[in-house]
Amino acid sequence: MSQANKQLVRDFYGTSLAGDTEAYARFLVPDFKWYVPSILPWGGDGVGATRFVTHILSRVAKTFDFARFGYDAFTADETTVSAFVYAGLSGHDDITRLAETWTVKDGKLTSLRVFYFDPLLVINAVRRREAEPA
């Protein structure tokens, strides 16, 4: 089961990398919960798969360069997947690292808790992006 859970999260990341936002729903339970550091522009705790995709992932997609995404470590058990990942920041050479803990039930992702190694690096990237002329 732990390998299936790892594959589920890997497939979710693959959907992100492909930019296929409509495919997210098949991975998440309707009452999906997330916990993101409140210091980030999209931070806070929330509930709802649709809200997560439209309000969180859409902003994350503008900030991160997923062409420079990879794993530092990736483990799983029967109900939890832990991924230590890195990603580039769009339009800049910076790379940031995150630890993510996913919970899984019946082949679906039920929650996500995200830890940013350097949230100020991400905040500064968002500020730079927002300051650029449209």
N, C-alpha and C positions, 0 to 999 in steps of 0.2 A: 504494500500500500504506500509506503514512503516514496518509492520510485514513481508511482503514479501521481502522488502529490507534487513531487518535484517537476514532473512533466507538465502538470497543470499550470504551475507558476511559470515555467519556461515558455509554455505556449502563450500565456498571457503577455509576458514580456515580448515574445515574437510578434504578437498582434500590435503591441505598442511600436515596435521597431518598424513594422510595415505601415503604420499610420491607419490601420483599419479600425476606426473608432466604432463602427457599427457592430463589429464582432465581439466587443467587450461583454455585452450582455450574456453571452453564452457561458461565461466564466463565473459570473457573480450571482449570488442569491439576491432577490429583490431588496431585502433589508440589510444589504452589505453595510458594514461599519468601518470607519477609518479614523485613525488617530495620527495627526500630522502636527509637528511643532507649531504652536500658534504664532511664533515670530515670523513665519513665512507668509507671503501674500495670500496663499491658498490654504493656510494652516488652520488647525482646529480639529475638533471631533465632529463626526457627522454620520448620518444614516441614509441609505438609499442608493442603490446601484445607479440609477439614472442620474441622480444629482452628482455622484462621484465622477461619472464619465463626463458630464457636461460642465461642471463647475471646477473640478479638480484636474482631471487628466487633460482637459483642453488647455489649461494654463501651464501645466507641467510640460506639455508638448511644445509650447512656444519657448520655453526656457532651456530645455535640454537638447543636446545634439546626440541623438541615439545612434548615430553612425559610430560614435566613440563610446559605446556601452559595452560593459563586460562584467565578469564575475571575479571577485576575490575569493569567495567561498560560497558554498551552496549546500545546505543540509536539509534533511526532512525526517520526520517521524510519522506516526499515524494521523496526527491532527495539525501539525505545525510545519511550516517551511520557513527556514531562515536563509536569507540571501544577503550577502555582503557584495554590493555592486558599486560600479563607478560609471560615471557618464560625463561627457563633455558638456560645456555650457555654450549654448548657441552663440555664434559670432565671436567667440573668444577662445583662447588657447586653454583656459582653465578646465580642470577636471575636478569633479567633486565625488565624494564617497558617501554611501548611504548603507545603513543596515535596515532591512525590512523583515518583519515577521508577519507571515500570513497564516491564517487559520483556515482549515479545510474541513468540510463535512459533505459526505455523499457526493464527492466529485465536483464540488463547487467551492469557490472562495467566499468565506463568510466575513473576514475582517482583515485589515491591514494596519500595522503599526510601523511608522517610519521614523528612523533616527538619522539625522544629518550630521556628518562629521564636522562640517564647517558651514552652518546655515548662513553666516554673513557673506560668504563667497557667493551663494545662490542669490541672496537678497541684492547684492551689488550687481550681479548679472541682470536681474530683473530691472533694476533702476537704470542701468545702461541701455537696455533694450527699450524701455519706455521713454527714455530721453532722446532716442534717435528719431530723426524726422520720418514721417510716415511715407 
